[in-house]
Amino acid sequence: MARRKAAVIGGGVIGGGWAARFQLMGWDVAVFDPDPEAERKIGEVLDNARRALPGLFDVALPSPGRLVMAGSVAEAVEGADWVQESVPERLELKHKVLAEVQAHTPPGTPVGSSTSGFRPSALQEGAPRPGDIFVAHPFNPVYLLPLVELVGGAATQDALLEHAADILRALGMYPLRIRAEIDAHVADRLLEAVWREALWLVKDGVATTTEIDEAIRMGFGLRWAQMGLFETYRVAGGEAGMRHFIGQFGPALKWPWTRLMDVPELTEELVERIARQSDEQSGHRSIRALERARDENLVGILRALKARDWGAGAVLAEADRHLGPPPVDITRPIETQRRVVPLDWTDYNGHMNEARYLQAFSDATDRLMEIIGCDAAYIAAGGSYFTAETHIRHLDEIRAGEPFRVETRVLHGAGKKMHLFHEMRHGEDGRLLATGEHFLLHVSLETRRASPPAPHVEARLAEIAAAHAELPEPDGVSRAIRRPG
Amino acid sequence: MARRKAAVIGGGVIGGGWAARFQLMGWDVAVFDPDPEAERKIGEVLDNARRALPGLFDVALPSPGRLVMAGSVAEAVEGADWVQESVPERLELKHKVLAEVQAHTPPGTPVGSSTSGFRPSALQEGAPRPGDIFVAHPFNPVYLLPLVELVGGAATQDALLEHAADILRALGMYPLRIRAEIDAHVADRLLEAVWREALWLVKDGVATTTEIDEAIRMGFGLRWAQMGLFETYRVAGGEAGMRHFIGQFGPALKWPWTRLMDVPELTEELVERIARQSDEQSGHRSIRALERARDENLVGILRALKARDWGAGAVLAEADRHLGPPPVDITRPIETQRRVVPLDWTDYNGHMNEARYLQAFSDATDRLMEIIGCDAAYIAAGGSYFTAETHIRHLDEIRAGEPFRVETRVLHGAGKKMHLFHEMRHGEDGRLLATGEHFLLHVSLETRRASPPAPHVEARLAEIAAAHAELPEPDGVSRAIRRPG
């Protein structure tokens, strides 16, 4: 299949994030931004994205597309399957850019706007083909956060938004269709409410920027990474549920718990106070260091949610299923893993932690089990394999962001017994990083004791074992750690 | 040391959470609540807490204290080192309870109130000893979220708040000292702002409760689990920093991006709409199931942040250091791990995932390295041990929440070589769960090649190896996986 092409107009933090997301998910990308610094800035976003994004997925991504800086809007949008506008929030500028985009693209080309505030109908005003323009509002960092608010205007066809949503899902994102047009859509209205209240707290000297940030990330921020406002409150209401909760909490709406009826004036003094407090809070780290810390944290949080198939993590798990595992060829060692080392798999030695080698081998074993028919449905029905013995040789190092693959041989597979040998190789130069040898027993999950597998599982395993018996013996089988000296 | 005692007055979700936190961190707890259902409700909170809290820590917690239901406030507070009031938000009720508490406690007993809204000076009005009363406002679930807003009133001595903060830190919590008294303190003002805006969005039919929740947890909720509002915006501002960000985002304050100037009326119709949407969103799961999903997610998020020593995770890491590792006795296998299986260490088979066995052994190796002087400072100076070979025998299962310990023998330790043998045993019945045998080499982190350790490290390792040479040979050393058949 020919690569698809995205045109990104405006190369700031948001445009750069879009460019990185498209490129790393396999699209060619052309960026136009008149700022002479744009290429350098986008390069920095891409560096961050390359480090963080691929490790969100437990399968191989398509190889990255080609990214070019275009000399004009016309050049950028030529042949584009998606145009994303991320220029500054000035309506007349957006109108000018959108008109230029549509002067050089055929009808039906999706044109998304990253606008935080403008309604799609406002963007569509005076456009050559208003129906092709919609809001696709992402969140920084665009290469990690799944949310995209997708809003159509009066002229937008529903089919175009469906098409756009499919594309966003294939990028590993979460398109949230907003049905009504309002200024600032949904998420930024909530953010704006917090921002106003926080400005009052700083202005009134109640709390510093540090104190407000701790009040968020030590408490409700943790909750909101996995359930939103309403589900959280539903749970807090306990058995009596949402009605009870509103009954309890509702009266507070009448109390003077907020300064929000009023808007603080952004005086020079208030700006100065915030900037100074922010310097005290975060000034000891560069923006670059903060970005990297943020990305490491987000990858860890997203992967923790993915392990539970929940919220933003469920979006990633679905993307894995969409990308699919490598094809199966049983006449050679079977490729059971092809992926990169996620940011959260490294340790104080700066390389993949030893326990993550076993995690990769364990995932490879799971994939082999799936191939022989011991899949989720089979396990739910009460059969599985338990590992009884493991032997790992650590032969070389690998670091976060680097690709690797695991190739698996069935050394023996008959009755309850399965003997596997995994070779982990670097994805670029093929060098052997580790071997994992495993002896497993089929068990009944009810009795927790060894039991024969279902006939179709046993047969498929035996078939692979027979095919692999033809292969030369790998180095390192049945090795033991000897007592030195 | 005698156990300390906490009195918890009011046994709802918040009081129950406090009771669980105190008990599981080693305090005796007496709860008073006139509700005949209180004991059952607290039991349910405790069940959840027992499942989730201990696994936040990578070291052993003190054994849980005794929890009793008291027949009166007087009985509950007798001999208490801390009284926590969590009764409904009615000022006259709180005054009555606080007066009764102080009638039965000696001067200087810290009396914290869980109030979400009242200022401490309002609580102190008319109290026998106003100076002992302060706000200690926690966040649900109290046994997982670290935040406690700590606010003193006009009569509060600073020394008492310092003492209270020390106690909260020892409970693994994060006391945030709020310097100014305002209604609803800090975090709930931010929450109230979001709540009001969200009610408008539902009332105006812009978004459903599901859509609002997804707008939060797919986007800024993920950010706020690790950085707050200001640090996030500082980073978003890029190299130009906070001033630039405010310059860009500031004007939006003047735009009609919020309905917050107004307060929605909680009509029966609006309440009904929210309750119905919430049922559609979450009604397919019981509150119990939602609580458990929430707790699993929070444990995963908190542990992800802990691995990066960041935010709420840094609070947990500090608590681990405060609790400290087990003592060292080199005349027998050294206890290098004593902990429970965290909620996020289990897999689809319902038990500790095989890769986590190696994580536990890897942590045990790290502890042994620390004992021989290969600690964080030594590693920062460029020396470390890399694992070259690992052999694990999985002998028995263990499930989330169950305790285990690891005992480590040095089979060989001379020159660059270290040969370790770990035995993992169940913490209750001592049965052997697994053995881990590891061959490691000392390396230079600069050259990434084998190198001799520092003399003090080599000497200490040799000393332990000599002591352990006196012990009987453990079962399973130098075993290999044999090819069956």
Chai-1 contact restraints between the chains, C-beta under 6 A:
chainA,res_idxA,chainB,res_idxB,connection_type,confidence,min_distance_angstrom,max_distance_angstrom,comment,restraint_id
A,V13,B,G238,contact,1.0,0.0,6.0,A-B,restraint_1
A,F139,B,G219,contact,1.0,0.0,6.0,A-B,restraint_2
A,N140,B,A236,contact,1.0,0.0,6.0,A-B,restraint_3
A,L145,B,G219,contact,1.0,0.0,6.0,A-B,restraint_4
A,P146,B,M218,contact,1.0,0.0,6.0,A-B,restraint_5
A,L147,B,M218,contact,1.0,0.0,6.0,A-B,restraint_6
A,L147,B,G219,contact,1.0,0.0,6.0,A-B,restraint_7
A,Y174,B,M218,contact,1.0,0.0,6.0,A-B,restraint_8
A,L176,B,E214,contact,1.0,0.0,6.0,A-B,restraint_9
A,L176,B,A215,contact,1.0,0.0,6.0,A-B,restraint_10
A,A180,B,V206,contact,1.0,0.0,6.0,A-B,restraint_11
A,I182,B,V206,contact,1.0,0.0,6.0,A-B,restraint_12
A,D183,B,P256,contact,1.0,0.0,6.0,A-B,restraint_13
A,D183,B,W257,contact,1.0,0.0,6.0,A-B,restraint_14
A,A184,B,W257,contact,1.0,0.0,6.0,A-B,restraint_15
A,V186,B,A207,contact,1.0,0.0,6.0,A-B,restraint_16
A,V186,B,A215,contact,1.0,0.0,6.0,A-B,restraint_17
A,A187,B,A215,contact,1.0,0.0,6.0,A-B,restraint_18
A,A187,B,G219,contact,1.0,0.0,6.0,A-B,restraint_19
A,R189,B,E197,contact,1.0,0.0,6.0,A-B,restraint_20
A,R189,B,T258,contact,1.0,0.0,6.0,A-B,restraint_21
A,L190,B,V194,contact,1.0,0.0,6.0,A-B,restraint_22
A,L190,B,E197,contact,1.0,0.0,6.0,A-B,restraint_23
A,E192,B,W257,contact,1.0,0.0,6.0,A-B,restraint_24
A,E192,B,T258,contact,1.0,0.0,6.0,A-B,restraint_25
A,A193,B,A193,contact,1.0,0.0,6.0,A-B,restraint_26
A,A193,B,V194,contact,1.0,0.0,6.0,A-B,restraint_27
A,A193,B,E197,contact,1.0,0.0,6.0,A-B,restraint_28
A,A193,B,T258,contact,1.0,0.0,6.0,A-B,restraint_29
A,A193,B,L260,contact,1.0,0.0,6.0,A-B,restraint_30
A,V194,B,L190,contact,1.0,0.0,6.0,A-B,restraint_31
A,V194,B,A193,contact,1.0,0.0,6.0,A-B,restraint_32
A,E197,B,R189,contact,1.0,0.0,6.0,A-B,restraint_33
A,E197,B,L190,contact,1.0,0.0,6.0,A-B,restraint_34
A,E197,B,A193,contact,1.0,0.0,6.0,A-B,restraint_35
A,A198,B,L229,contact,1.0,0.0,6.0,A-B,restraint_36
A,V206,B,A180,contact,1.0,0.0,6.0,A-B,restraint_37
A,V206,B,I182,contact,1.0,0.0,6.0,A-B,restraint_38
A,A207,B,V186,contact,1.0,0.0,6.0,A-B,restraint_39
A,T209,B,F230,contact,1.0,0.0,6.0,A-B,restraint_40
A,D213,B,G228,contact,1.0,0.0,6.0,A-B,restraint_41
A,D213,B,F230,contact,1.0,0.0,6.0,A-B,restraint_42
A,D213,B,E231,contact,1.0,0.0,6.0,A-B,restraint_43
A,E214,B,L176,contact,1.0,0.0,6.0,A-B,restraint_44
A,A215,B,L176,contact,1.0,0.0,6.0,A-B,restraint_45
A,A215,B,V186,contact,1.0,0.0,6.0,A-B,restraint_46
A,A215,B,A187,contact,1.0,0.0,6.0,A-B,restraint_47
A,I216,B,W224,contact,1.0,0.0,6.0,A-B,restraint_48
A,I216,B,G228,contact,1.0,0.0,6.0,A-B,restraint_49
A,R217,B,W224,contact,1.0,0.0,6.0,A-B,restraint_50
A,R217,B,Q226,contact,1.0,0.0,6.0,A-B,restraint_51
A,R217,B,G228,contact,1.0,0.0,6.0,A-B,restraint_52
A,R217,B,G311,contact,1.0,0.0,6.0,A-B,restraint_53
A,M218,B,P146,contact,1.0,0.0,6.0,A-B,restraint_54
A,M218,B,L147,contact,1.0,0.0,6.0,A-B,restraint_55
A,M218,B,Y174,contact,1.0,0.0,6.0,A-B,restraint_56
A,M218,B,A312,contact,1.0,0.0,6.0,A-B,restraint_57
A,G219,B,F139,contact,1.0,0.0,6.0,A-B,restraint_58
A,G219,B,L145,contact,1.0,0.0,6.0,A-B,restraint_59
A,G219,B,L147,contact,1.0,0.0,6.0,A-B,restraint_60
A,G219,B,A187,contact,1.0,0.0,6.0,A-B,restraint_61
A,G221,B,W224,contact,1.0,0.0,6.0,A-B,restraint_62
A,G221,B,A225,contact,1.0,0.0,6.0,A-B,restraint_63
A,L222,B,A225,contact,1.0,0.0,6.0,A-B,restraint_64
A,L222,B,I301,contact,1.0,0.0,6.0,A-B,restraint_65
A,L222,B,A312,contact,1.0,0.0,6.0,A-B,restraint_66
A,W224,B,I216,contact,1.0,0.0,6.0,A-B,restraint_67
A,W224,B,R217,contact,1.0,0.0,6.0,A-B,restraint_68
A,W224,B,G221,contact,1.0,0.0,6.0,A-B,restraint_69
A,W224,B,W224,contact,1.0,0.0,6.0,A-B,restraint_70
A,A225,B,G221,contact,1.0,0.0,6.0,A-B,restraint_71
A,A225,B,L222,contact,1.0,0.0,6.0,A-B,restraint_72
A,A225,B,A225,contact,1.0,0.0,6.0,A-B,restraint_73
A,A225,B,I301,contact,1.0,0.0,6.0,A-B,restraint_74
A,Q226,B,R217,contact,1.0,0.0,6.0,A-B,restraint_75
A,Q226,B,N297,contact,1.0,0.0,6.0,A-B,restraint_76
A,G228,B,D213,contact,1.0,0.0,6.0,A-B,restraint_77
A,G228,B,I216,contact,1.0,0.0,6.0,A-B,restraint_78
A,G228,B,R217,contact,1.0,0.0,6.0,A-B,restraint_79
A,L229,B,A198,contact,1.0,0.0,6.0,A-B,restraint_80
A,F230,B,T209,contact,1.0,0.0,6.0,A-B,restraint_81
A,F230,B,D213,contact,1.0,0.0,6.0,A-B,restraint_82
A,F230,B,S278,contact,1.0,0.0,6.0,A-B,restraint_83
A,E231,B,D213,contact,1.0,0.0,6.0,A-B,restraint_84
A,E231,B,S282,contact,1.0,0.0,6.0,A-B,restraint_85
A,R234,B,S278,contact,1.0,0.0,6.0,A-B,restraint_86
A,R234,B,S282,contact,1.0,0.0,6.0,A-B,restraint_87
A,V235,B,L290,contact,1.0,0.0,6.0,A-B,restraint_88
A,V235,B,E291,contact,1.0,0.0,6.0,A-B,restraint_89
A,A236,B,N140,contact,1.0,0.0,6.0,A-B,restraint_90
A,G238,B,V13,contact,1.0,0.0,6.0,A-B,restraint_91
A,E239,B,I287,contact,1.0,0.0,6.0,A-B,restraint_92
A,M242,B,A275,contact,1.0,0.0,6.0,A-B,restraint_93
A,M242,B,S278,contact,1.0,0.0,6.0,A-B,restraint_94
A,R243,B,A275,contact,1.0,0.0,6.0,A-B,restraint_95
A,I246,B,V271,contact,1.0,0.0,6.0,A-B,restraint_96
A,G250,B,L266,contact,1.0,0.0,6.0,A-B,restraint_97
A,L253,B,V263,contact,1.0,0.0,6.0,A-B,restraint_98
A,P256,B,D183,contact,1.0,0.0,6.0,A-B,restraint_99
A,W257,B,D183,contact,1.0,0.0,6.0,A-B,restraint_100
A,W257,B,A184,contact,1.0,0.0,6.0,A-B,restraint_101
A,W257,B,R189,contact,1.0,0.0,6.0,A-B,restraint_102
A,W257,B,E192,contact,1.0,0.0,6.0,A-B,restraint_103
A,T258,B,R189,contact,1.0,0.0,6.0,A-B,restraint_104
A,T258,B,E192,contact,1.0,0.0,6.0,A-B,restraint_105
A,T258,B,A193,contact,1.0,0.0,6.0,A-B,restraint_106
A,L260,B,A193,contact,1.0,0.0,6.0,A-B,restraint_107
A,L260,B,L260,contact,1.0,0.0,6.0,A-B,restraint_108
A,M261,B,M261,contact,1.0,0.0,6.0,A-B,restraint_109
A,V263,B,L253,contact,1.0,0.0,6.0,A-B,restraint_110
A,L266,B,G250,contact,1.0,0.0,6.0,A-B,restraint_111
A,V271,B,I246,contact,1.0,0.0,6.0,A-B,restraint_112
A,A275,B,M242,contact,1.0,0.0,6.0,A-B,restraint_113
A,A275,B,R243,contact,1.0,0.0,6.0,A-B,restraint_114
A,S278,B,F230,contact,1.0,0.0,6.0,A-B,restraint_115
A,S278,B,R234,contact,1.0,0.0,6.0,A-B,restraint_116
A,S278,B,M242,contact,1.0,0.0,6.0,A-B,restraint_117
A,S282,B,E231,contact,1.0,0.0,6.0,A-B,restraint_118
A,S282,B,R234,contact,1.0,0.0,6.0,A-B,restraint_119
A,I287,B,E239,contact,1.0,0.0,6.0,A-B,restraint_120
A,L290,B,V235,contact,1.0,0.0,6.0,A-B,restraint_121
A,E291,B,V235,contact,1.0,0.0,6.0,A-B,restraint_122
A,E296,B,R308,contact,1.0,0.0,6.0,A-B,restraint_123
A,N297,B,Q226,contact,1.0,0.0,6.0,A-B,restraint_124
A,N297,B,R308,contact,1.0,0.0,6.0,A-B,restraint_125
A,N297,B,W310,contact,1.0,0.0,6.0,A-B,restraint_126
A,G300,B,A304,contact,1.0,0.0,6.0,A-B,restraint_127
A,I301,B,L222,contact,1.0,0.0,6.0,A-B,restraint_128
A,I301,B,A225,contact,1.0,0.0,6.0,A-B,restraint_129
A,I301,B,I301,contact,1.0,0.0,6.0,A-B,restraint_130
A,I301,B,A304,contact,1.0,0.0,6.0,A-B,restraint_131
A,A304,B,G300,contact,1.0,0.0,6.0,A-B,restraint_132
A,A304,B,I301,contact,1.0,0.0,6.0,A-B,restraint_133
A,A304,B,A304,contact,1.0,0.0,6.0,A-B,restraint_134
A,R308,B,E296,contact,1.0,0.0,6.0,A-B,restraint_135
A,R308,B,N297,contact,1.0,0.0,6.0,A-B,restraint_136
A,W310,B,N297,contact,1.0,0.0,6.0,A-B,restraint_137
A,G311,B,R217,contact,1.0,0.0,6.0,A-B,restraint_138
A,A312,B,M218,contact,1.0,0.0,6.0,A-B,restraint_139
A,A312,B,L222,contact,1.0,0.0,6.0,A-B,restraint_140
A,Y348,B,I379,contact,1.0,0.0,6.0,A-B,restraint_141
A,N349,B,S384,contact,1.0,0.0,6.0,A-B,restraint_142
A,E354,B,S362,contact,1.0,0.0,6.0,A-B,restraint_143
A,E354,B,T387,contact,1.0,0.0,6.0,A-B,restraint_144
A,A355,B,A355,contact,1.0,0.0,6.0,A-B,restraint_145
A,A355,B,L358,contact,1.0,0.0,6.0,A-B,restraint_146
A,A355,B,Q359,contact,1.0,0.0,6.0,A-B,restraint_147
A,A355,B,S362,contact,1.0,0.0,6.0,A-B,restraint_148
A,L358,B,A355,contact,1.0,0.0,6.0,A-B,restraint_149
A,L358,B,L358,contact,1.0,0.0,6.0,A-B,restraint_150
A,Q359,B,A355,contact,1.0,0.0,6.0,A-B,restraint_151
A,S362,B,E354,contact,1.0,0.0,6.0,A-B,restraint_152
A,S362,B,A355,contact,1.0,0.0,6.0,A-B,restraint_153
A,I379,B,Y348,contact,1.0,0.0,6.0,A-B,restraint_154
A,S384,B,N349,contact,1.0,0.0,6.0,A-B,restraint_155
A,T387,B,E354,contact,1.0,0.0,6.0,A-B,restraint_156
A,T387,B,H394,contact,1.0,0.0,6.0,A-B,restraint_157
A,A388,B,H394,contact,1.0,0.0,6.0,A-B,restraint_158
A,E389,B,R393,contact,1.0,0.0,6.0,A-B,restraint_159
A,E389,B,I481,contact,1.0,0.0,6.0,A-B,restraint_160
A,T390,B,I392,contact,1.0,0.0,6.0,A-B,restraint_161
A,H391,B,H391,contact,1.0,0.0,6.0,A-B,restraint_162
A,H391,B,I481,contact,1.0,0.0,6.0,A-B,restraint_163
A,I392,B,T390,contact,1.0,0.0,6.0,A-B,restraint_164
A,R393,B,E389,contact,1.0,0.0,6.0,A-B,restraint_165
A,H394,B,T387,contact,1.0,0.0,6.0,A-B,restraint_166
A,H394,B,A388,contact,1.0,0.0,6.0,A-B,restraint_167
A,H412,B,P484,contact,1.0,0.0,6.0,A-B,restraint_168
A,H412,B,G485,contact,1.0,0.0,6.0,A-B,restraint_169
A,K417,B,P484,contact,1.0,0.0,6.0,A-B,restraint_170
A,E437,B,I481,contact,1.0,0.0,6.0,A-B,restraint_171
A,F439,B,I481,contact,1.0,0.0,6.0,A-B,restraint_172
A,S478,B,A480,contact,1.0,0.0,6.0,A-B,restraint_173
A,S478,B,I481,contact,1.0,0.0,6.0,A-B,restraint_174
A,S478,B,R482,contact,1.0,0.0,6.0,A-B,restraint_175
A,A480,B,S478,contact,1.0,0.0,6.0,A-B,restraint_176
A,A480,B,A480,contact,1.0,0.0,6.0,A-B,restraint_177
A,I481,B,E389,contact,1.0,0.0,6.0,A-B,restraint_178
A,I481,B,H391,contact,1.0,0.0,6.0,A-B,restraint_179
A,I481,B,E437,contact,1.0,0.0,6.0,A-B,restraint_180
A,I481,B,F439,contact,1.0,0.0,6.0,A-B,restraint_181
A,I481,B,S478,contact,1.0,0.0,6.0,A-B,restraint_182
A,R482,B,S478,contact,1.0,0.0,6.0,A-B,restraint_183
A,P484,B,H412,contact,1.0,0.0,6.0,A-B,restraint_184
A,P484,B,K417,contact,1.0,0.0,6.0,A-B,restraint_185
A,G485,B,H412,contact,1.0,0.0,6.0,A-B,restraint_186
